[in-house]
Amino acid sequence: MASENRSQATTPQLVSLAEAADQFGISVKTLRRRISDGTIHGYRVGRLIRVDMNELRARLMVEMPTSR
């Protein structure tokens, strides 16, 4: 079972730019800029561009340090 969980975690969850932008509350234009500057990877499926939600969670969601 552990190997099943590991393979699911590494399996890309490709979604459209519009769906990803909606999920993260950012614009499609921002996602296109991040693909262009190499911050995230874009995947072309025919004429469509897809992004991996797992990668977006890892790269766009950065924990902010707290002051004590």
Z-matrix of the N, CA and C atoms (Angstrom, degrees):
N
C 1 1.444
C 2 1.525 1 112.39
N 3 1.320 2 117.45 1 -34.70
C 4 1.462 3 120.41 2 -179.42
C 5 1.517 4 110.53 3 -61.06
N 6 1.341 5 116.88 4 -38.06
C 7 1.459 6 119.09 5 179.33
C 8 1.521 7 111.32 6 -67.72
N 9 1.344 8 117.79 7 -31.68
C 10 1.463 9 120.77 8 176.59
C 11 1.519 10 110.74 9 -64.59
N 12 1.335 11 117.24 10 -44.52
C 13 1.463 12 121.01 11 179.48
C 14 1.516 13 110.80 12 -64.34
N 15 1.314 14 117.28 13 -38.91
C 16 1.457 15 120.89 14 -179.91
C 17 1.519 16 110.63 15 -65.42
N 18 1.337 17 117.54 16 -42.71
C 19 1.464 18 119.90 17 -178.90
C 20 1.526 19 111.30 18 -69.00
N 21 1.320 20 117.77 19 -33.57
C 22 1.462 21 120.39 20 177.67
C 23 1.516 22 110.97 21 -67.99
N 24 1.324 23 117.27 22 -35.04
C 25 1.461 24 121.01 23 -179.09
C 26 1.522 25 111.21 24 -68.81
N 27 1.337 26 117.20 25 -30.89
C 28 1.460 27 120.03 26 -178.19
C 29 1.518 28 112.68 27 -94.07
N 30 1.323 29 118.14 28 -8.71
C 31 1.450 30 121.23 29 177.89
C 32 1.518 31 108.74 30 -72.15
N 33 1.337 32 117.82 31 123.28
C 34 1.464 33 119.58 32 -179.25
C 35 1.534 34 111.56 33 -63.04
N 36 1.301 35 114.94 34 139.65
C 37 1.462 36 121.55 35 174.88
C 38 1.522 37 106.26 36 -108.87
N 39 1.331 38 116.64 37 85.20
C 40 1.459 39 121.58 38 -173.99
C 41 1.521 40 110.75 39 -80.44
N 42 1.327 41 115.05 40 130.07
C 43 1.463 42 122.05 41 178.62
C 44 1.525 43 108.88 42 -134.56
N 45 1.304 44 116.13 43 164.86
C 46 1.460 45 121.08 44 178.80
C 47 1.523 46 110.33 45 -70.55
N 48 1.322 47 115.33 46 160.86
C 49 1.463 48 119.70 47 177.74
C 50 1.524 49 110.92 48 -62.04
N 51 1.330 50 116.85 49 -39.23
C 52 1.468 51 120.35 50 -179.48
C 53 1.521 52 110.83 51 -63.81
N 54 1.329 53 116.98 52 -42.51
C 55 1.459 54 120.67 53 -179.75
C 56 1.524 55 111.02 54 -66.32
N 57 1.326 56 117.17 55 -42.65
C 58 1.463 57 121.24 56 179.21
C 59 1.530 58 110.73 57 -65.97
N 60 1.320 59 116.59 58 -42.78
C 61 1.467 60 120.47 59 179.66
C 62 1.524 61 110.47 60 -61.29
N 63 1.314 62 116.53 61 -42.47
C 64 1.461 63 121.47 62 179.04
C 65 1.528 64 110.42 63 -63.91
N 66 1.314 65 117.03 64 -42.61
C 67 1.459 66 122.10 65 -179.07
C 68 1.525 67 112.19 66 -62.01
N 69 1.333 68 117.21 67 -38.04
C 70 1.462 69 121.00 68 -176.72
C 71 1.525 70 113.51 69 -98.87
N 72 1.308 71 117.58 70 -3.89
C 73 1.461 72 120.15 71 179.04
C 74 1.516 73 112.95 72 70.46
N 75 1.323 74 116.54 73 34.04
C 76 1.463 75 121.88 74 177.39
C 77 1.517 76 108.24 75 -124.63
N 78 1.312 77 117.04 76 174.15
C 79 1.459 78 119.59 77 -178.19
C 80 1.528 79 111.15 78 -91.80
N 81 1.316 80 115.39 79 158.20
C 82 1.456 81 121.68 80 174.92
C 83 1.528 82 109.11 81 -61.08
N 84 1.324 83 115.94 82 -36.27
C 85 1.465 84 120.77 83 179.25
C 86 1.531 85 110.95 84 -60.79
N 87 1.323 86 117.10 85 -39.35
C 88 1.463 87 121.09 86 177.18
C 89 1.526 88 110.56 87 -62.82
N 90 1.327 89 116.96 88 -43.91
C 91 1.461 90 120.04 89 177.89
C 92 1.521 91 110.98 90 -61.82
N 93 1.330 92 116.96 91 -41.88
C 94 1.462 93 120.18 92 178.69
C 95 1.535 94 110.82 93 -62.81
N 96 1.335 95 116.98 94 -38.82
C 97 1.469 96 120.47 95 177.17
C 98 1.526 97 110.96 96 -64.55
N 99 1.331 98 117.29 97 -41.42
C 100 1.466 99 121.14 98 -179.89
C 101 1.529 100 111.11 99 -66.28
N 102 1.319 101 117.66 100 -36.16
C 103 1.462 102 121.01 101 175.45
C 104 1.524 103 109.08 102 -66.13
N 105 1.321 104 116.43 103 -43.91
C 106 1.460 105 121.64 104 -178.46
C 107 1.527 106 112.23 105 -63.45
N 108 1.348 107 117.49 106 -40.23
C 109 1.467 108 119.28 107 -178.30
C 110 1.530 109 112.84 108 -86.73
N 111 1.339 110 117.69 109 -0.65
C 112 1.457 111 121.63 110 174.73
C 113 1.512 112 115.25 111 87.30
N 114 1.333 113 117.58 112 5.07
C 115 1.457 114 120.55 113 179.09
C 116 1.525 115 111.22 114 -64.83
N 117 1.328 116 116.47 115 -39.54
C 118 1.465 117 121.91 116 176.39
C 119 1.522 118 108.89 117 -130.24
N 120 1.311 119 116.02 118 161.89
C 121 1.460 120 121.40 119 179.38
C 122 1.523 121 110.10 120 -96.88
N 123 1.309 122 115.76 121 140.07
C 124 1.452 123 122.17 122 172.89
C 125 1.521 124 108.58 123 -110.24
N 126 1.312 125 116.66 124 146.73
C 127 1.460 126 122.13 125 -179.40
C 128 1.514 127 108.69 126 -122.74
N 129 1.315 128 115.63 127 125.52
C 130 1.458 129 120.16 128 178.67
C 131 1.517 130 108.70 129 -88.73
N 132 1.327 131 115.27 130 125.60
C 133 1.465 132 122.88 131 175.90
C 134 1.525 133 105.28 132 -120.09
N 135 1.323 134 115.59 133 96.43
C 136 1.461 135 119.15 134 -171.95
C 137 1.516 136 108.38 135 66.94
N 138 1.324 137 116.87 136 -121.85
C 139 1.464 138 121.35 137 177.57
C 140 1.526 139 112.35 138 -93.80
N 141 1.318 140 116.80 139 -7.44
C 142 1.456 141 121.88 140 -174.76
C 143 1.524 142 111.20 141 -90.73
N 144 1.319 143 116.01 142 150.88
C 145 1.465 144 121.52 143 175.31
C 146 1.514 145 107.28 144 -110.18
N 147 1.321 146 115.38 145 131.80
C 148 1.460 147 122.12 146 179.07
C 149 1.523 148 109.18 147 -122.37
N 150 1.319 149 116.14 148 155.34
C 151 1.456 150 122.40 149 174.70
C 152 1.520 151 108.12 150 -127.92
N 153 1.322 152 115.97 151 155.72
C 154 1.454 153 122.43 152 -178.92
C 155 1.532 154 108.76 153 -91.30
N 156 1.327 155 117.01 154 117.75
C 157 1.461 156 121.12 155 -178.88
C 158 1.524 157 111.78 156 -61.56
N 159 1.339 158 117.55 157 -33.86
C 160 1.467 159 120.19 158 178.35
C 161 1.529 160 110.41 159 -62.96
N 162 1.327 161 116.51 160 -41.85
C 163 1.464 162 120.63 161 178.82
C 164 1.529 163 110.53 162 -66.99
N 165 1.321 164 117.35 163 -41.04
C 166 1.466 165 120.19 164 179.20
C 167 1.520 166 110.87 165 -61.63
N 168 1.332 167 116.82 166 -42.81
C 169 1.469 168 119.44 167 178.49
C 170 1.523 169 110.61 168 -60.22
N 171 1.325 170 116.47 169 -40.57
C 172 1.461 171 120.91 170 -177.33
C 173 1.528 172 112.19 171 -72.55
N 174 1.332 173 117.49 172 -37.15
C 175 1.469 174 120.12 173 -172.83
C 176 1.524 175 114.80 174 -97.72
N 177 1.320 176 117.81 175 -31.33
C 178 1.463 177 119.54 176 -177.05
C 179 1.523 178 112.31 177 -91.12
N 180 1.312 179 116.43 178 -30.38
C 181 1.463 180 119.65 179 -178.67
C 182 1.519 181 108.53 180 -92.89
N 183 1.329 182 116.30 181 99.05
C 184 1.458 183 122.45 182 -178.66
C 185 1.517 184 108.40 183 -112.46
N 186 1.312 185 115.65 184 127.15
C 187 1.466 186 120.09 185 -179.87
C 188 1.514 187 110.16 186 -67.14
N 189 1.314 188 115.69 187 135.60
C 190 1.457 189 121.16 188 178.29
C 191 1.517 190 109.43 189 -89.25
N 192 1.323 191 117.00 190 135.73
C 193 1.465 192 119.00 191 177.60
C 194 1.533 193 110.43 192 -70.13
N 195 1.307 194 115.44 193 148.78
C 196 1.460 195 119.55 194 177.73
C 197 1.528 196 109.07 195 -105.04
N 198 1.294 197 114.92 196 149.55
C 199 1.467 198 118.80 197 177.36
C 200 1.525 199 108.05 198 -95.25
N 201 1.294 200 116.07 199 143.16
C 202 1.472 201 120.04 200 -179.17
C 203 1.483 202 110.82 201 -122.00
